[in-house]
């Protein structure tokens, strides 16, 4: 009886494998849904639309983009995690929703293991911005904040965001207090800096690039060619460069054949003229792109790094 049961199980598994292989060979044969867990017009939204325009042309199938930004990106991310892993529901967005949110929120309904990374398509550097004539370096900010009771006021686009974590880690390493002021997004914190309501802000480079503000330093492993004269915080003596990446994902359990097709199409789309134009306009660093294996490795490291940092900051929810 036991042998018969094992044989039946083996036959069932083989049948499913053959069915998956057949489905992969015909993939895609209908419209693909792309969920973007951020608002229309965000860099993840714009890059995702241009990327899938090219991928759709390669496949001869259309991508339908749906923006689902609720719950600080959790809503759309959770929907993709629950979707059938057949390649017809994908996500394009920042890794923040996968590597940070499950640690800081009690119930997301997913973890980093709930997804199959397809390709990394962007990397957002974070930058410190100040009004002209105020603070010209990290040393200036540290000295001024140390001298002010309660520390300098700085703006961030929400608690737990990468700009927030960047400054919290710098504050911890430098042993200098700062007073965070959360806003609804980077545009608002930048405007409050311009108006003099706060001393400085930390924001994605894309959002701060044309603000007219001074950039004393960049949170990144190396300088960004688009602003080559701006030093990194690491160059200023503080090893702080939190990763902020994003790309294309599918639900966990995606058949290998379908993943390979999506990865190949993503790599080809990356080199298309429309996508490269957006890459330049969003000031992407030279190492913004990674294939499936590279993206998976970056996400794994990001989960480990963010857990270490969030634990040190007392922000991990049990």
Secondary structure as GFF3:
##gff-version 3
##sequence-region A 1 318
A	DSSP	alpha_helix	2	25	.	.	.	ID=ss1
A	DSSP	beta_strand	32	36	.	.	.	ID=ss2
A	DSSP	alpha_helix	43	59	.	.	.	ID=ss3
A	DSSP	beta_strand	63	67	.	.	.	ID=ss4
A	DSSP	alpha_helix	74	82	.	.	.	ID=ss5
A	DSSP	beta_strand	89	94	.	.	.	ID=ss6
A	DSSP	alpha_helix	96	99	.	.	.	ID=ss7
A	DSSP	alpha_helix	101	104	.	.	.	ID=ss8
A	DSSP	three_ten_helix	112	114	.	.	.	ID=ss9
A	DSSP	beta_strand	115	123	.	.	.	ID=ss10
A	DSSP	beta_strand	126	130	.	.	.	ID=ss11
A	DSSP	alpha_helix	138	147	.	.	.	ID=ss12
A	DSSP	beta_strand	152	156	.	.	.	ID=ss13
A	DSSP	alpha_helix	162	174	.	.	.	ID=ss14
A	DSSP	beta_strand	178	182	.	.	.	ID=ss15
A	DSSP	alpha_helix	186	194	.	.	.	ID=ss16
A	DSSP	beta_strand	200	204	.	.	.	ID=ss17
A	DSSP	alpha_helix	205	208	.	.	.	ID=ss18
A	DSSP	beta_strand	214	219	.	.	.	ID=ss19
A	DSSP	three_ten_helix	225	227	.	.	.	ID=ss20
A	DSSP	beta_strand	245	251	.	.	.	ID=ss21
A	DSSP	alpha_helix	256	270	.	.	.	ID=ss22
A	DSSP	alpha_helix	273	281	.	.	.	ID=ss23
A	DSSP	alpha_helix	292	312	.	.	.	ID=ss24
###
